[in-house]
Amino acid sequence: MILDGYFARRFLQSFLLILAVFLTLIMLIDLIEQLRRFENADLGFGQMATLMLLNVPGSIKDILPLLMILSTVVLFVSLARSSELVVTRAIGRSGIRALAGPCLVALVIGALAVTMLNPIAAATSNRYQQLADTYQTGGPAALSLTGEGLWMRQGGAQGQAVIHATGYGGAEPVTLYGVTILSYAPGGGPEQRISAESAQLAPGEWVLSKVKVWPLATGRNPETAAKSVDTLRLPTTLTDDRIRESIGQPNGISIYDLPGTIRALRQAGFATRKQEVWYMVELARPLFLLSMVLIGAAFTMRHTRFGGTGIAVLAAILLGFALYFVRNFAQILGENGQIPVILASWGPPIAAIFLALGLLLHAEDG
């Protein structure tokens, strides 16, 4: 147990060191990207830094497999150079047994990534999008899907507007059915309520059909002043791509809220396969991180006197990238319905673990 704790501590130290290096690089690169994206907006450095920090959790979650394999390589190359693995084998402990500590740490990090980092990344991603919309268009735009229908919020120079629709047409252009719009003046007070049979999204505007408008100005009777028109056009900052991406992208949804979101999508008649695959892929994340540790160990658990350390490290990293590509490819196939959801999400990490174990057994026992 003491030796396992020692290896686990060394692996955690390697992971934290590499995490700090990549975190610094990510922050610098993202800050430059924010400066480029909002070069026409009058933003201070504090606002740019806030946008950059909001992107950090999602970036860290995406590069966790790379951090795992690099941490494993750093750990076992350092152990090989100091001959600690030779001493470990000399006392009767197999090299594979020495992996218990790092593998346990990888599983714990994976569990924390699913239970803690995922909700944080989802929340910061949503907050980033709200601030980006505010800085670019003067008001945030938001979309939410529940069992009661589709809710959207848009903002602009004309003020804010809350849109509710009981039906959604996914074909281009985006069409909403059973539409109710509550618009607010730039000062914040309610301005008018609009009811429409349908609303079609055109470039920069909503085209409403069979419309009734109730003015909500103080001192007026809304029903008496209401008017009906066949067509009404309202300006909007929303786009077809933005609506489809917001509805279909699950990366802005916490893993705790994803099952409820899937149920709401089903009730509203939306396809849920993408969300189901994403949910399972997130649950399988600890196993995939474990496979990265095993892959890194399979190529670097050897003494440096045999030579070829650089080639072994390069091979481990390339194989890790290949497995990462296979996992993403399987996820796409699962989202498109080409393979079952379980196979798309759990198949790649389990296959990677067996591949790594095969390489380890061959290296240790010939």
N, C-alpha and C positions, 0 to 999 in steps of 0.2 A: 504493500500500500504506500509506503514511504517513497519508493522508486516511482510508482505511478503518479503520485502527487508531484514529484520533482519534474517529471516529463510534462505533466499537465501545466504546471506553472511556467516552465520554459516556453511551451507552445503559446500560452496566453500572453506572455511577454512579447513574443515574436508577432503575434496578431495585433496587439496594441501598438507596437512600433510601426508596423506596416500601415495600419489604419491611420495613424497620425500623419504619415507621409502622404498617403493618398488623399486624406481629408484636406491637407494644405493645398495640394494640386487642384483638387476639385473646386475649392473655394476660389482660388485665383482664376481658374479658367471660367467658372460660372460668373464671377464678377465682371470679367471682360465681356462675356456674352450679354449680360444685362446692360452694360454700358453701350454695346452696339445696338441692342434691341430698342432701348428707350433713349436713343441719342437725340430724338426730336422732342422729347418730353423734358420739362423743366424739373428734374428730380435732383435732390441733394444726395450726397454720398451715403447718408444714413438710410435713405429710402432704397438705394441700390443695394446696400449691404443687407437690408432686411429681405429683399427679394432673393438675394444670393443664399442667405441662411435658410430660407423656406425651401429651397431646392435641395439642400444638403441631405436630409433624411432619405429621400427617394433615391438619390444617387448612391448613397452608401448601401441601401438595400439591393440595388442592382449589381454592385460590384462585389458583394459578399463572397461568391464562389471564387473570384480571382484572389481576394484577400486570403481565403482559406488555403488555396494551393500554394501561394507564395509563403505564407506563414509556415506551412509544413516543410517546404523546401529549405527555408532559412533554418528551421529547427534541426532537421536531420543532417544537413550539411555541416552545421556547427558541431553537432554531436559526433559526426564522423571525423572531423578534423581534430577534435579533442580526444578521440579514441574512447569516448564514453560508451558507445554502442558495443565496442569490442569487449570492454569490461563487463557490460551487461550480459553479453552472451557467455562470457567466461564463468559467470556465477550461476549459469544454468537457466537464465531467462531468455526465451526466444525473442527475436526481433519483432515478431508479430505481437507478442504479449506486451512489448513496450509501447504499442499503439493505443493501449486502453485509455491512458490519460488524455492524449490529444483527441481521440475520438469522442470521449465523454465531453470535453470542452466544446468540440464542434457541435455536438447535439444540443448542448445548453445554449450556445450562441444562436443556433438555428431556431430553438424554441423561443428565445427572446426576440428574435427577428420577426417571428410570426405573431407573438402575443403582444409585443410592445412596439417594435419598430414599424410594423405594418400600419397600425392605427395612427401613429405619429406621422408617418409619411403621407397617409391619406389626408389627414387634417391639414398638414402644411402645404400639400399640393393644391387643395381646394382654396386655401387662403392666398396662395400665390396667384391663382387664376383670378380671384376676386380683385386683388390689388392691381394686377396687370390690366384687367378690364377697366378699373377705375382710372388708372393713369393714362390709358390709351383712348378711352371713349367718354370719360367723365362719370361713369357709374358702373357698378358691378353687374354682371349677368350671371344668373344661376339657374340650374335646371334640377328638378327633383321629380322622381316617379314614385307614386304610391298606388295603393289599390283604388283610390278615388280618381286617378287620372294623372295627367302630366301638369306639373307646376313649373313656371318659368318666371324669372325676374330679369328685366333689362333696364339699363340706365343710359342716359345721354344728356345732351344740353337741354332737352325738353322736359327732363325730370325722370322719375322712376315709374315703372309699370309692372304690375303683377298679372301674369297670364295663366289661366287655368283652362285645360282642355280635357274633355272626357274621352276623346279618341285621337289617334295619331296615324297618319299615313306616311309610311317610310319611304315611298318612292319619290324621286325628284320631280318637282320641288317639294319640300316639306309642307304637308297639309295637316292642319288641326281641325277637329270637329267638336261641336258643342263648346264654343269658346266664350269665356268671360274674361274681360280685361278691366282691371281697376288701375287707373292712371293717377299719378300724383304730380302736382306742380313742383317746380324747382325748389320752392320754399318748404315743401314737405307735406302740404295739406292735400286731401283727396280732391281731384279735379273732375273726373267723370267715370262713369261705369258703362262699359260697352258689352253687349251680348251679340254674338254672331253665330250663324249656323256653321260657318267654316272660315278658316283663315289660311291663306296660302302665302308662303314666304317667297318674296321676290327680292332682288338685290336692293338692300337698304330699306325695305319696307314690308309690312304685312298688308295683304290685300284681303279685306274682310267681305264676306257675302251675306246678304239678308241680315242687316245690322239694325240694332236699336241702341240708342245712346241716351243715357240719363245724366244730365249735368248735376254736379254735387256742390255747386257754389252755395255759400251761406245765404240764407234768406229766400231761397227759391224752392218750390215744390218739385222734386225730381221727376215725378210721374207726369205732372202737368206740362213740364218743359221738355219731356222726352220727345225724341223724333226718330223715325225709322227711315232708313235708306237701303237701297239695294247693294251698294258697294261703298266701302270706306277704306282709305289708305292711311296707315299709321307708320311713321318712321321707326326703324329698329337697327340695333347694332349686331344682332344675331345673324349667323350665317348657317347654311345647310350643313356644312362640315362641322361647325361648332356644336350644333344640336345633336347630330348623329354621334359624334365622338363623346359628348357628355353623357348621352344615354347608354352608349355601348361600352364605354371604357370603365372597367371595374377598378382601375388603380387609384381612383379617388374615393373609394368606398372602403371603410374599415372591414377587416375580416369578420368582426363581430356583427356588422350590419349586413354583410353580403347575403346570408341566407334569407333574411327578410326582404332584401331587395330583389332576390331571385323570385320569391313568391309574389311580390308586387308586380314584377314584370310579367309573370305568367298570367296573373289576374287581368292585366291590361292588354293581353294578347301579344306581347313581345316575345321574340326568341331569347332564350336564356342560356344557350349552350356556351357562349363565350364567358359568361359569368361563372358557370359551373366549372369549366376547365380552369379558370383563374383561381377559383376557390380551392380546388384540389391541388393545383400546382403550389399554392402557398402552404397548404398543409404538408406537402411532401418536401418543402424546403429543407428541413433539418436533415433528411436522408441525402439530399443532393449535396449539402455541405459536407456531410460525412464522406460521401464518395470522393469529393475533392481532396480530403485529407488522405484517404487511402491511395489515390492516384499519385499524389505528391510523394508519399512514403515509398511507394513501389519502385520509384526511380532513384531515390536518394538515400535509402538505407543500406549504404555500402561504404566501405572504407575508402578514403581518398587515395590510398596508395595504388589502387587499381586503375586510377586515371579515368579520364572521360567524364569528370564531374560536370563540366559545362554542357556537354552533349546531353547528359542525363537530365539536368535541370531544364534545358530547352525542350526535351522530349516530354517531360512532365507537364510543362506549361502548355505546349501545343496540344497534348491529349486533353488537358483540361478545357481548353478553348473548343476543341472538337466536340466534347461531351456537352458543353454549354450550348453549342450550335444545335446539336441533336435534340436537346431538351426543348429549345425554342421552336425547332422545326416540328417536333411532335405536338407541341402546344398549338401551333397553327393548324396542323392537320386535325387536331381534336376540335378546335373552334369551327372548322369548316365541315365537320361531320364525317371526315374521311376515316377516322379511327375512334373507338370508344373513349369516353371521358376518362375512365380509370386508366386505360393504357396510355393515353396522352400525358397524364399527370404523374402517375406512379411508375410507369414502365422505364423511362430514362434513368432516374436515380437508382432503382433496383438493379438494372442492367449494369450501370456504372460501378456499383458496389461489387457485384460478382466479377466483373472484369478486373477490378483492382485487386480483389482477393486472389484471383487466379495469378496475376502478376506477382503478388507478394509470396504466394506459396511456391511459385517457380523459383523466385530469387532466393528464398530462405532454404527450401528443401530440395531444390533442383528438379 
